[in-house]
């Protein structure tokens, strides 16, 4: 997700936790502890702008469960969360995406411009400190997924997590990096995002580029799912009988589970995005994977079931306190 091109609802609270202080939740899948760390949750943008191909009837027909977490009918605002998933696997700590980051120049993304939040405080309260992180996964290079890759150290951007390996999709690194002129120069924000949140990780020697499939450990692997961006990826978890798939921005709203042909307004290649979405949902339904998107509000993770040629939502995740 990125806010460029979308007029926000005006209800967002810049960097403010909106869960009454409960910014972390915990679930155990097999041998892996999963901690959900939420930086923001609430209305974000008009639903019809957010998922343009989902007509008004889609939202209205599903109002009974979309409200209040995923849709606010009075303002027609889609609800989202900005969140990071912390995985403790095989004695290592893995972060999936790193949010917006504080104090960034994002003139084309007004919701994220000079954002100020307590992301590191939320992590600390969940028992995670920067030096403890072993692996950072950027599912793709958008500003709200790589922002806390780095911090400002006396005017210089340096890696936030000094001991971590940062896994970055090679296709996104090329597309948004200098070799492809920062996304073909279409958005100034793409250059700024790369320069303050990705390039410093390269300079520190902590970036690992990958393509296709990349195994992190015996339980976790990355898989390319292009469309939202050229290098968009999902992280698969398999431990014991439990399965989960962290889908990044393959899904922005649960209405896309019911209507997988509907892209968000942020998808760069619409046809590829639909194909990747269908493929991931089919496997999730067939293998009972818990689907964990980057921006679902409410419980944030849901099971998927087949329904004819399409899909329906199963149970939402249930958490304990982190």
C-alpha positions in Angstrom: 0.0 0.0 0.0 1.0 3.6 -0.6 -1.1 6.7 -0.2 -0.1 8.4 -3.5 -3.2 8.8 -5.7 -5.7 8.2 -2.9 -7.5 10.9 -1.0 -7.5 9.8 2.6 -10.6 9.8 4.8 -9.3 12.5 7.1 -9.7 10.1 10.1 -6.2 8.7 10.3 -4.1 9.5 13.4 -0.6 10.0 12.2 1.6 7.5 13.9 -0.9 7.1 16.8 -1.8 3.6 18.1 -5.5 3.2 17.9 -5.9 0.0 19.9 -6.2 1.6 23.4 -2.6 0.7 24.1 -2.8 -2.9 23.0 -0.5 -2.7 20.1 0.8 -6.3 20.1 -1.0 -9.7 19.9 0.3 -13.2 19.8 -0.5 -16.6 18.2 1.5 -19.8 18.1 1.6 -21.8 14.8 3.4 -25.1 15.3 6.7 -24.3 16.8 6.6 -20.6 15.7 5.5 -17.7 17.8 3.8 -15.0 15.7 3.5 -11.5 17.2 1.4 -8.9 15.5 2.6 -5.3 16.2 0.2 -2.6 15.1 1.2 1.0 14.6 -2.1 2.3 13.2 -5.6 0.9 12.7 -8.6 2.8 11.4 -10.3 4.3 8.4 -7.9 5.2 5.6 -9.4 6.1 2.2 -12.7 5.9 0.3 -13.5 2.3 -0.4 -14.3 3.0 -4.1 -10.9 4.6 -4.5 -9.1 1.9 -2.5 -10.5 -1.1 -4.5 -11.9 0.6 -7.6 -13.2 -2.5 -9.3 -15.4 -3.5 -6.3 -18.7 -1.7 -6.8 -20.8 -0.2 -4.1 -23.0 -3.4 -4.0 -20.0 -5.5 -2.9 -19.5 -3.4 0.2 -23.2 -3.1 0.9 -23.9 -6.8 0.4 -21.2 -7.7 3.0 -21.9 -4.8 5.4 -22.8 -7.2 8.3 -19.2 -8.4 8.7 -17.2 -5.6 7.0 -18.4 -3.1 9.6 -16.7 -1.7 11.7 -13.2 -3.0 11.1 -13.0 -3.0 7.3 -15.6 -0.5 6.2 -17.2 2.6 7.6 -20.5 3.1 5.7 -21.2 6.6 6.8 -18.0 7.9 5.2 -17.5 5.1 2.8 -14.0 4.6 4.2 -12.0 1.4 4.0 -10.4 0.4 7.2 -6.7 -0.7 7.3 -3.9 -1.4 9.7 -0.2 -0.6 9.5 1.5 -3.5 11.1 4.6 -5.7 11.3 4.6 -9.4 12.0 7.3 -10.8 14.3 8.2 -14.5 13.9 10.3 -16.4 16.3 11.5 -19.4 14.4 14.4 -21.8 15.2 15.8 -19.4 17.8 15.8 -16.5 15.4 13.7 -13.3 15.2 12.2 -12.4 11.8 10.4 -9.2 11.0 7.9 -9.2 8.1 7.8 -5.6 6.8 8.8 -2.5 8.7 6.1 0.2 8.3 6.4 3.8 7.3 9.4 5.1 9.4 9.6 8.4 11.1 10.5 11.8 9.6 10.5 10.7 6.0 10.1 13.1 3.1 7.1 11.7 1.2 5.6 14.7 -0.6 3.6 12.5 -3.0 2.1 10.5 -0.1 0.5 13.0 2.3 -0.5 10.4 4.9 3.1 9.3 5.3 4.9 12.6 4.9 6.9 13.3 8.1 5.1 10.5 9.8 5.8 10.2 13.5 5.0 7.0 15.4 6.2 4.7 18.2 7.1 1.7 16.2 10.3 0.9 18.1 8.4 1.4 21.3 5.7 -1.1 20.2 8.4 -3.6 19.3 10.1 -3.2 22.7 6.9 -3.7 24.6 6.5 -6.9 22.6 10.0 -8.0 23.8 11.8 -7.2 20.5 14.8 -4.8 20.4 16.7 -3.8 17.3 19.8 -5.8 18.1 17.7 -8.9 18.6 16.4 -9.1 15.0 18.1 -11.6 12.8 16.1 -11.3 9.5 14.0 -8.5 8.0 11.7 -9.4 5.2 10.5 -6.7 2.9 7.7 -8.2 1.0 8.0 -5.4 -1.6 9.5 -1.9 -1.8 6.7 0.5 -0.9 7.1 3.2 1.6 4.9 1.6 4.3 6.8 -1.7 4.1 10.5 -0.5 4.3 10.4 2.7 6.3 11.8 1.3 9.6 14.6 -0.5 7.7 16.6 2.5 8.7 16.9 5.3 11.4 18.4 8.7 11.3 21.8 8.7 13.1 23.1 12.3 13.2 21.8 13.1 9.7 22.6 9.8 8.1 20.2 6.9 7.4 21.6 3.7 8.9 20.1 0.2 9.3 17.7 0.0 12.3 18.5 -3.6 12.9 22.3 -3.8 13.0 22.6 -7.6 13.2 19.9 -8.4 10.6 20.0 -9.8 7.1 17.5 -7.8 5.0 15.8 -9.9 2.4 14.7 -7.7 -0.5 13.1 -8.9 -3.8 15.6 -8.5 -6.6 12.9 -7.4 -9.1 11.8 -4.6 -6.8 15.3 -3.6 -6.0 16.0 -3.2 -9.8 12.6 -1.5 -10.5 12.8 1.0 -7.7 16.6 1.4 -7.6 18.9 3.6 -9.7 19.4 1.0 -12.4 15.7 1.5 -13.4 15.9 5.2 -12.5 13.8 4.8 -9.4 10.7 3.3 -11.0 11.2 5.0 -14.3 11.0 8.3 -12.5 7.2 8.2 -12.3 7.1 9.2 -8.6 9.6 11.3 -6.7 8.6 9.3 -3.6 10.1 6.1 -5.1 13.5 7.7 -5.3 13.2 9.0 -1.8 12.0 5.7 -0.4 14.9 3.8 -2.0 17.5 6.4 -1.0 16.5 6.6 2.7 15.2 3.0 3.4 16.9 0.6 1.0 20.2 2.1 -0.2 21.6 2.4 3.3 21.1 -1.3 3.9 23.0 -2.1 0.7 25.9 0.2 1.9 26.0 -1.6 5.2 26.3 -4.9 3.4 23.1 -6.3 5.0 20.9 -6.5 1.9 20.3 -9.9 0.3 18.6 -9.9 -3.1 16.5 -12.9 -4.1 14.2 -14.1 -6.8 11.8 -17.0 -7.4 11.9 -18.9 -4.1 14.1 -18.2 -1.1 14.3 -20.5 2.0 14.9 -18.7 5.3 14.8 -21.8 7.5 13.1 -25.2 7.7 9.7 -23.5 8.4 9.8 -20.3 6.5 10.3 -19.6 2.8 9.7 -16.7 0.4 8.0 -16.9 -3.0 7.7 -14.3 -5.8 4.1 -13.2 -6.5 4.5 -10.3 -8.9 1.8 -7.8 -9.9 1.3 -5.4 -7.1 5.0 -4.6 -7.7 7.4 -6.4 -10.0 9.0 -8.2 -7.0 6.0 -8.6 -4.6 6.3 -11.7 -2.5 4.7 -13.8 0.1 6.2 -15.6 3.1 5.0 -19.1 3.7 5.1 -20.7 7.2 4.8 -24.5 7.7 5.4 -25.9 11.2 3.8 -29.2 12.4 0.3 -29.3 11.0 0.0 -25.5 10.9 0.3 -23.4 7.8 0.2 -19.7 7.1 1.0 -17.3 4.3 1.9 -13.7 4.8 0.7 -12.1 1.6 2.0 -8.5 1.9 -0.2 -6.3 -0.4 -1.6 -9.1 -2.5 -4.8 -8.3 -0.6 -5.7 -4.9 0.8 -9.3 -5.6 1.8 -11.2 -8.8 2.5 -13.6 -8.0 -0.3 -10.7 -9.1 -2.6 -11.0 -12.6 -1.2 -14.6 -12.7 -2.4 -13.7 -11.0 -5.6 -10.0 -11.8 -6.4 -10.3 -10.1 -9.8 -10.6 -6.8 -8.0 -7.2 -5.1 -7.6 -6.3 -2.3 -5.3 -5.5 1.1 -6.8 -1.8 0.5 -6.0 -1.2 -2.6 -8.2 1.3 -1.8 -11.0 0.4 -4.8 -13.2 -3.3 -5.6 -12.9 -3.3 -8.8 -14.8 -0.3 -10.2 -12.9 -1.7 -9.2 -9.6 -5.0 -11.0 -10.3 -3.1 -14.2 -11.3 -0.9 -14.1 -8.2 -3.9 -13.4 -6.0 -5.9 -16.3 -7.3 -2.9 -18.7 -7.1 -2.2 -17.8 -3.5 -5.8 -18.0 -2.4 -6.2 -21.4 -4.2 -3.3 -22.9 -2.3 -4.4 -21.3 1.0 -7.8 -22.9 0.7 -6.5 -26.3 -0.4 -3.8 -26.4 2.3 -5.6 -24.7 5.1 -3.1 -21.8 5.3 -4.0 -18.9 7.5 -3.9 -15.8 5.2 -2.1 -12.9 6.8 -2.1 -9.7 4.7 -0.1 -6.6 5.6 -3.0 -4.2 6.0 -6.1 -6.1 7.2 -7.6 -4.4 10.2 -9.7 -6.2 12.9 -8.1 -9.6 13.6 -5.8 -9.1 10.7 -5.6 -12.8 9.6 -8.3 -15.1 8.2 -8.8 -18.6 6.9 -10.1 -19.0 3.3 -12.5 -21.6 1.9 -13.3 -22.6 -1.7 -16.9 -21.7 -2.8 -17.6 -22.9 -6.3 -15.0 -21.3 -8.5 -14.3 -18.6 -5.9 -13.6 -18.2 -2.3 -15.3 -17.3 1.0 -13.9 -16.2 4.4 -13.5 -18.8 7.1 -12.7 -18.1 10.8 -10.6 -15.1 11.8 -7.5 -15.5 13.9 -7.7 -15.6 17.7 -4.9 -14.1 19.7 -3.5 -14.1 23.2 -1.6 -11.1 24.7 1.9 -10.7 23.5 
